[in-house]
Amino acid sequence: MGIKIAGAPCCWGVDDPKNPFLPPWELVLQEASQAGYKGIELGPYGYIPMDIERVQTELTKNDLTIIAGTIFDDLVSASNLENLLNQVDDICSLITKLPPSLQETGQHFATPYLVIMDWGHDERDFKGGHPDEAPRLSTEDWDRMMAHIRTLADRAWTKYGVRPVIHPHAGGYIEFEDEINKLLQDIPYETAGLCLDTGHLYYSKMDPEQWLRDCADRLDYIHFKDIDLDVYQRVMGERIRFFEACAQGVMCPIGQGVIDYDSIYRLLKEIDYNGYITIEQERDPRNADTSLQDVKQSIDYLVGVGY
């Protein structure tokens, strides 16, 4: 089993590129390197600049490569498709011109990936983690979202050779068990792979270990999070947005929460998963002064149990 551990800017509170409290992207890369990462995600569109020379200089300085870029936007609305396609072009143009990461033996597709996530719907954001209360898309809207995903995936792969992976995300319209199962029916593996996130699965009332096992043949990429059970149980009783729950500390360093990473390690050996795992711990960027400490703690824990 060849597993590489990577990082993501969300560990520094970087989820909304318009948030005025975000740390400088150069600092995020520096601290990611100090924590021991060799790879990191690009983060949300618009955070790290689309400037190849500047980005390459900082990556080289910190001995890092880019593992993935991210589309984190409204995948449903017809009026947003042109914007989404522009993001694919910008992100893939950048990440394919940067030095690549080494591909592990048995890794399905080489990095960098394009991670595709639906986001931007208040009616779902407030119902993240509540499968019995959250509204679902109409058949027409769902089919349009699937058509958009196929269009984005085709653009990334045929034009740039970037493997698209779909990430179910708490607070979006691809979150719950029924939606992931329908996604897997509607989007064949030839079109896009799956990026499962242990924290989002648990947050949304699913068993991360079981889903990793059941989706092993569709799994190109994995995100690791951990969840503070006390905070989780409290925010589940509140009317709260997903990132407001993160600002209250629902995501914690790996090894401190409820998810059993010893069992997941044994499972990944069993299914012969090879490739990248990215650690995430969403937070309020105003609390990013502990990010390096928390990220290092997560890495050290995973290495200590065998990763």
C-alpha positions in Angstrom: 0.0 0.0 0.0 1.5 3.3 -1.1 -0.2 6.3 0.7 1.0 9.9 0.6 -0.4 12.4 3.1 -1.2 15.8 1.7 -2.8 19.0 3.0 -5.3 21.7 2.1 -5.7 25.4 2.8 -9.0 24.8 4.7 -6.9 23.8 7.6 -6.0 27.5 7.8 -9.6 28.5 7.5 -9.5 29.1 3.8 -12.9 28.1 2.3 -14.3 31.4 1.1 -11.7 33.4 -0.9 -13.6 36.6 -0.2 -13.3 36.2 3.6 -11.3 39.3 4.8 -9.6 37.3 7.5 -7.7 34.7 5.4 -4.0 34.3 6.0 -1.7 35.0 3.1 -1.4 32.1 0.8 2.4 32.2 1.0 2.1 31.7 4.8 -0.1 28.6 4.2 2.4 27.0 1.9 5.2 27.8 4.3 3.4 26.3 7.3 2.3 23.3 5.2 5.9 22.6 4.5 6.9 23.1 8.1 4.3 20.5 9.1 5.9 17.9 6.9 3.7 18.0 3.8 5.1 17.4 0.3 1.8 18.1 -1.4 -1.2 20.5 -0.9 -4.4 21.4 -2.6 -4.8 24.6 -4.5 -7.7 25.6 -2.3 -10.9 27.5 -3.3 -10.8 29.3 -6.7 -9.4 32.7 -6.4 -7.3 32.2 -3.2 -3.9 31.2 -4.7 -3.3 33.5 -7.7 -3.5 32.1 -11.3 0.2 33.2 -11.7 2.3 30.3 -12.7 5.7 31.9 -11.9 4.7 33.3 -8.5 3.1 30.0 -7.5 5.9 27.9 -8.8 8.5 30.0 -6.9 6.6 29.5 -3.6 6.1 25.8 -4.2 9.8 25.3 -4.9 10.8 27.3 -1.9 8.7 25.1 0.3 9.3 21.8 -1.5 5.6 21.3 -2.3 3.5 20.1 -5.2 -0.2 20.8 -6.0 -2.3 17.7 -5.5 -5.6 19.1 -6.7 -7.6 22.1 -7.7 -11.2 22.7 -6.6 -14.5 23.7 -8.1 -16.6 24.6 -5.0 -19.7 26.3 -6.5 -23.3 26.0 -7.5 -23.5 23.0 -9.9 -27.2 23.2 -10.3 -28.1 26.6 -11.8 -28.0 26.7 -15.6 -26.9 30.3 -15.5 -23.7 29.3 -13.6 -22.3 26.8 -16.2 -20.2 29.3 -18.1 -18.6 30.4 -14.8 -17.9 26.8 -13.9 -16.3 26.1 -17.3 -14.1 29.2 -16.9 -13.0 27.9 -13.5 -12.1 24.5 -15.1 -10.0 26.3 -17.7 -8.2 28.6 -15.2 -7.5 25.9 -12.6 -6.4 23.2 -15.0 -4.3 25.6 -17.0 -2.4 26.4 -13.8 -2.0 23.0 -12.2 -0.9 21.2 -15.3 1.9 23.6 -15.8 3.3 23.0 -12.3 5.7 20.2 -11.6 3.7 17.0 -11.0 3.7 14.7 -7.9 5.0 11.2 -8.2 2.4 8.6 -9.0 2.2 5.7 -6.5 2.2 2.1 -7.9 -1.4 1.1 -8.0 -2.7 4.7 -8.0 -5.6 4.8 -10.4 -4.9 8.2 -11.9 -2.0 10.6 -11.5 -2.4 13.9 -9.6 -3.3 16.7 -9.9 -7.0 16.1 -9.7 -10.0 18.5 -10.2 -12.2 18.1 -7.1 -15.8 19.0 -8.0 -18.2 19.9 -5.1 -21.7 21.5 -5.1 -22.1 24.5 -2.9 -24.1 27.7 -2.5 -27.7 26.8 -1.5 -29.0 28.3 1.8 -31.8 25.8 2.0 -29.3 23.0 2.1 -26.6 24.7 4.1 -28.8 25.0 7.1 -29.8 21.3 6.8 -26.3 19.9 6.5 -26.1 16.7 8.5 -29.9 16.2 8.6 -30.9 13.7 5.9 -34.5 13.5 7.1 -35.0 17.3 7.0 -33.0 18.5 4.0 -34.9 19.3 0.8 -33.9 17.3 -2.3 -33.6 18.5 -5.9 -36.4 17.9 -8.4 -35.7 15.4 -11.1 -35.2 18.2 -13.6 -32.7 20.1 -11.4 -30.8 16.9 -10.5 -30.5 15.9 -14.1 -29.2 19.4 -15.0 -26.6 19.1 -12.2 -25.5 15.7 -13.5 -25.2 17.2 -17.0 -23.1 20.0 -15.7 -20.8 17.6 -13.9 -20.3 15.5 -17.1 -19.5 18.7 -19.0 -17.0 19.9 -16.5 -15.4 16.4 -16.2 -15.1 16.1 -20.0 -13.5 19.5 -20.2 -10.9 18.7 -17.5 -10.0 15.3 -19.0 -10.1 15.8 -22.7 -8.6 19.3 -22.8 -6.1 19.1 -19.9 -5.7 15.4 -18.9 -6.8 16.2 -15.4 -8.8 13.5 -13.6 -12.1 14.8 -12.2 -13.3 13.5 -8.9 -16.6 14.3 -7.3 -16.7 15.1 -3.6 -20.0 14.8 -1.6 -20.0 17.8 0.7 -22.1 18.6 3.8 -24.5 21.5 3.0 -24.5 20.9 -0.8 -26.9 18.9 -3.0 -24.6 15.9 -3.1 -24.4 15.0 0.5 -26.6 12.1 1.8 -26.7 8.4 1.1 -29.5 8.5 -1.4 -27.8 11.3 -3.3 -24.4 9.6 -3.5 -26.0 6.4 -4.6 -27.8 8.2 -7.4 -24.6 10.1 -8.3 -22.9 6.7 -8.7 -25.7 5.5 -11.0 -25.7 8.7 -13.1 -21.9 9.4 -13.5 -19.9 6.4 -14.6 -16.4 5.8 -13.4 -15.1 6.4 -16.9 -16.3 10.0 -16.6 -15.2 10.9 -13.0 -13.9 9.2 -9.9 -15.0 9.7 -6.3 -13.3 11.6 -3.5 -14.8 10.5 -0.2 -14.3 12.6 2.9 -14.5 10.8 6.2 -15.6 13.9 8.1 -18.4 14.8 5.7 -19.6 11.2 5.7 -19.8 11.1 9.5 -21.3 14.6 9.7 -24.0 13.5 7.3 -25.0 10.4 9.2 -22.9 7.8 7.3 -20.3 5.3 8.3 -17.0 6.4 6.7 -15.4 3.0 6.9 -18.4 1.3 5.3 -18.5 3.8 2.5 -14.8 3.6 1.7 -15.2 -0.2 1.5 -18.4 -0.1 -0.6 -16.9 2.5 -3.0 -13.4 1.0 -3.3 -13.7 0.5 -7.0 -14.7 4.1 -7.6 -12.3 5.7 -5.2 -9.5 7.9 -6.7 -8.8 10.2 -3.8 -9.7 10.5 0.0 -10.0 13.4 2.4 -9.4 12.7 6.1 -11.1 14.8 8.9 -12.0 14.1 12.5 -15.1 15.2 14.4 -15.4 16.5 18.0 -18.4 14.4 19.1 -19.5 16.9 21.8 -19.5 19.8 19.5 -21.1 17.7 16.7 -24.0 16.6 19.0 -24.6 20.2 20.1 -24.6 21.8 16.6 -26.9 19.1 15.3 -29.5 20.7 17.6 -29.0 24.2 16.3 -30.0 26.0 13.1 -26.5 26.5 11.8 -24.6 26.7 8.6 -21.9 24.1 8.0 -19.0 26.5 8.2 -20.5 28.1 11.3 -20.3 24.6 12.9 -16.7 24.4 11.7 -16.0 27.8 13.3 -17.3 26.3 16.6 -14.7 23.5 16.4 -16.8 20.6 15.1 -13.7 19.5 13.1 -10.7 18.6 15.3 -7.2 17.3 14.8 -7.1 13.7 13.6 -6.9 11.3 16.5 -8.8 13.5 18.9 -12.2 12.9 17.5 -14.8 10.1 17.0 -13.5 8.5 13.7 -11.5 5.3 14.1 -8.4 5.8 11.9 -6.8 2.5 13.1 -9.7 0.6 11.5 -9.7 2.8 8.4 -5.9 2.0 8.0 -6.7 -1.7 8.1 -9.5 -1.2 5.6 -7.3 0.7 3.2 -4.7 -2.1 3.3 -7.5 -4.6 2.6 -8.9 -2.7 -0.4 -5.3 -1.9 -1.6 -5.8 1.8 -1.7 -2.8 3.6 -3.2 -2.4 7.3 -3.7 -3.1 10.5 -1.8 -5.0 11.2 1.4 -5.5 14.9 2.2 -5.9 16.1 5.8 -8.6 18.7 6.3 -9.8 20.6 9.4 -12.1 23.4 8.5 -12.1 26.3 10.9 -12.6 30.1 11.2 -9.5 31.7 9.7 -9.4 34.0 12.7 -8.3 30.9 14.6 -5.6 30.0 12.1 -2.8 30.7 14.6 -3.1 27.1 15.8 -3.2 25.6 12.3 0.4 24.5 12.1 0.2 22.9 15.5 -3.1 21.1 14.7 -1.9 19.9 11.2 1.4 18.6 12.6 -0.6 16.8 15.3 -2.8 15.1 12.7 0.2 14.1 10.6 2.0 12.7 13.6 -1.0 10.7 14.7 -1.5 9.1 11.3 2.2 8.3 10.9 2.1 6.8 14.4 -0.7 4.4 13.5 1.0 3.3 10.3 0.1 5.6 7.5 
